[in-house]
């Protein structure tokens, strides 16, 4: 069983985002958000299915896991940090896309006055889709490349 710290995943997540408003929050507030996003990322079926065991411990702020197709502890740890951080990006972006202000612009009959906001929403949605796709491709490619049933010489 391999273990990583929440902080390690947070560091990868913060490398993916460039949000000055979020980064300007007090660390305790930002950490509370990141912890919730981490739990959301770990609970998604597409992510969860790659693990034979996965435990998040809030008391020690650590994640213990075992992948279904392990390679080695270091490689597995880097992979899991990346997968969970990308899941956190998806959890972070989802409320931005579904923001009440953004939705009201389209359902309030005032769309013609908000061309730049419409483009902004499209960009947010594209970022969200890209993050989801990148995470799924990473999971898929690893499963394909390191599947013991498909590897040569087996």
Secondary structure, DSSP 8 states (H G I E B T S, - for coil): -EEEEHHHHHHHHHHH---HHHHTS-HHHHHHHHHHHHHHHHH-HHHHTTEEEEEEETTTTEEEEEETT---HHHHHHHHHHHHHHHHHHHHHHHHHT-HHHHHHHHTT-GGG-HHHHHHHHHHHHHHHHHHHHHHHHHHHHHHHT-TTTSTT-
